[in-house]
């Protein structure tokens, strides 16, 4: 996590607050955020890049998709800010609409779901090919 000034600078934008509000409900890809926020992909990506540079979100590639999720917010200040944000945003109509739009998107199955990583396993032993008896 970066300095408090970077934390507050990253959160000093309504769109970035909307993104944090949505990511508090789980990881999402840029296209799903774009659809909910009603903003172009370039704008959403720019906001995500700023949140990422402040250490507030992390990304993970899954095939063609890039998923974003909140990081641990590992300082007492960051945890307190996130808790206060979630409490405050829960009462704001715009942020509730975003959460409802995400719920509808997921119910329709239109949301891109991140595949769970499978634990690395050992390859199966190779078997000798079966011989045909003459």
Helices and strands as residue ranges (DSSP letters): H 4-10, H 14-23, E 28-29, H 30-37, H 41-53, E 57-62, E 65-70, H 76-89, H 93-107
